[in-house]
Every structure is written in structure tokens, then in C-alpha cells.
């Protein structure tokens, strides 16, 4: 079997994997990075999720490297796209003019920027990038990972070795393959002490996954897809999580778990892109779906550049709650059915959905494979909101940052902070175990180093959504800017340990080493604390 070696092995090329690689490469380390799909970028690309961000993201609450990444995305549009004069002049250009994020863009632009950042290291040989490559085994000796075996796109097995291994996969694949202690699903109140946790735990009760797709609308044309085989089942499905409402319908739960909102859909409404309010707190009682996750607003471009807006359909109506997509024998069935739900949603939108004018259906809705990088216009993979999570030296709990539990003290200030993050809610969607979701309001929070350290294994680090969170706290720590900061901390930590010839656990345990590592992060542009004077 062919063998390859580097200073750092990163398995998974999503948001955390990319930022981890950049952190290590900038510190002079050689890196092998593998990714099971043909695209880097994870949530932002293969899963078609525009960047969900907080309302301070333009000025604070993100690392310098993430701010630079966002700048490059906007510059890519200014360089190559026929923007309108107003859009080109907008310092905070939002090509999609979506209210979910101040930067909602085509996934291929994200992909191009990621490769522009990595390409110089790949060209020099410092980075070895392996796409369409899947981990199949982990070789470990007690508490040390010795090698990861992967299968490349041609079916060949490769043995990859490095002093440090980062699991940046979307589902924490190496944790299971390597026998690293992990949890999934929901914990009980007795286990975590979280006030919002239920009395019983269930490892198969996970946040819903969503198989996203991209559409445009061409008036007067008919692009209706073939009727999905299980359409009738999904059209009439009333999961208990929805309080009696149909899955394919516009009524949905608010974040407090009540059935309170009637979503609206105004296809290609001639809205003002500069009138979009990206502060989620102001979404109102009837959130608009068309510009919710729009990635190309035609009025942001020169007249005629786009026949239609382009919209990502990642809506409550295709949050799949039928069962978990990993960790169970029937996971493959749920994987397929999650996509069938999305197909059924599209068909419902084209044929039966109630329109504001009193009619039914928009047959002009057309899938846009040119955006998704797939033949069918659906995402390469589902959007996973939960992963396997390490049993960590420090688990982040709801009471660490839920505003209602902090009595005005702000979030927990961790002595071992390695980054910061925020979102509007501790955002839990309906789950596979029957919960309607919901969540509290988070204080701006920190990322403790202890949440990146497994309790036992010494040289494997999580670098994505697989850190030491709970089912509840994951609701905020799973967002893209947070994952970027997690990955950067993991890549920098591996580099620091190689330089100092220390182990990750020793960095946290030794006050001098911890200060040294935190100083290294700050020199690299990481934000470790929030300004205590900042008001939300």
C-alpha cells in the first residue's frame, strides 16, 4: 500500500479543514488534506448553505483570516461579475441580498476563493490535496493515532501518516473509525446539568438534516419535474414535531417552539437589495422565503445579466425529521429519503403550493445545476447540523452562554479561549426524536481549548462541528464562522505542539504554554475575547 507522510494530516476539506490547513501552512508546516467530495468548502459549497453570520460580523467576532476570506469573495465579484454600479460601490456587497446573511453568494465563488488561498502551497508541494478521497480505517496504538487509510477516486488504498491528525469531516468520521470516545444526539439533564435538556438522552435524536437545492424562476415556462414516487407520502406527512401542520406547507414553528408563522413566497419580487435587513431579530411574523437564502439577486447586477434571481431552498419544509442519516443501520434509507423529501418539496412548489395571488404552483421554477456542481441541481451532500462530538476535556454547556441563564454576566470567560463566535439563537431545528426544536438567546461566546481536546487520544484533534459541545450548545457552535475559528485553532495548535515538542493536553495544563499558544493565535489574527463594552 502506498504511504504518504506530512507534519499534519487533515481529513475533511470543509470550512474547518480549510482554515486548519491555512493556519498550519502559514506556520511553515507540510499538510495532507483529503476530502470525500470533489469540492472543498463543506457547508458553504457542497451543502449549499450561505454563510449564516451574526450582525457584528463585518467588524468583530471573527478571525482576521475569515475577514480576509470574506473580502476576497467580494473582490471576486467586483473583478469578474457584471455588478450594478450601486452594488460595486457597496463596501458590504451582498450579491444575493439575502436576509439570512450579509454575504450570500454562489458556492462556486467560495470554491474559487478557497483554491486561490491554497494554490500557492499546493504548487510548492507544501500542501498535498486529495479530493474524492474517503477515510476507511484508522490505525491506533492505545491513545495515539498512527495512520489513516483512505481510498482515492480510483479505488486505490493509501496509508497517510502525520504526528497530528485533524478530523475535519462533516460527521466526525475518524472518531468512529479510530475508536475515539464520542457522543451523538441528545444528552439527558442528569448527564449535562443543562436546564433545557430533557430527562432522558437519546443518541439517535439529532437535528434534522436538509438536502438543499438551487432554483430560479422563468415566467411562462414549465419546468415541472416528474412526480416523485413518494410524493403523496411527503405531501400528507404531519410529523409530531410540527404540531399537526403538514411538512409541505408554509406554516412553521417560531424559535420558541410555537406554531406561529406563516412563511410567504413572492417569487422574483422586485425588491430593493439595499432594503434587506440581515438582522434576524427583525424577520417579523411572516418571513419571506424567496430572499431568505437567495444567492444571486438580479438587481445587484447589470440589466439582463440574470433572467431570474437564484435561490437556495434550505427551508423548514425540507428539514428531514424521519430519522438520523448516520449512526443507525437504516441511515442509508434516511439519506435517500431526505433527498426524496426535497424533490417532493420542489414538485409541490411547482404544482400545488398556494400562491399569494390565489393560484397554485410555480411551474416556472427550474433547478440550476450550473450553480450546484451536480447534474441534478441538488447539493452534493445533505446539510448536516449535527456530527459525532468528542468526549472532551471541557464540554460546552447551555448554561455557559444562554442569556436567560447568565444573569447579565455575559458568556463564560474561559481561561483557555482560542476563539469567539455568536449567532442569533441557540438554533435547534426539529429533531429526529420528535422535538420541535427552538432554543435560547446566546451571549457572544468563546471557544475553550478544552473542547478541542479528547479525553484520551493524544494526537487527534476535532476541527469542525465535532468538538465538545452538547446537543443544545451545538446549536450555536455549528455555524460557519465558528467552524472556521475552530479549524484555525486546531491547525495552529498542531503547529505549536510540533514547534515546542509538547502535546495538546500539556498546552492547556501548563499556564505558560497556554499563554504562549494564545499569543501565537493572536499574532495570527485570531480573536480570543469579545469587547466587554459591546452591547447586543
ABEGO torsion letter per residue (X at the ends): XBBBBBABBBBEABAAAAAAAAAAAAAGBBBBBBBABABBGEAAAAAGBBBBBBAAAAABGBBAAAAAAAAAAAAAAAAABBBBAAAAABABBBAAGBAABABBBBAAAAAAAAAAAAAAAAAAGABBBBBGBBBABBBBBEABBABBBBBBAAGBBBBBBBABBBBABAAGAAAAAAGBBBBBEBBBAAAAGBAABBABBBAABBBBBBBBBBBBBBBGBBABBBBBAAAAAAAABBBAAAGGBBABBABBBBAAGBBABBBBBBBGBBBBAAABBABAAAAEABBBAAAAABABBAAABBBGABABBBBBBBBAAABBAAEBABGBAAAAAAAAAAAAAAAAAAAAAAAABBBAAGBBEBAABBBBAAAAGBAAGBBABBBBABBBBBBBABBBBAAAABAAAAGGAEBBBBAABAEBBBBABBBBBBBAAGBAEEEBBBBBBBBBAAAABBAABAABBBABAABBBBAAAAAAAABAAAAAAAAAAAAAAAAAAAAAGBBAAAAAABAAAAAAAAAAAAAAGBBABBBAABBX
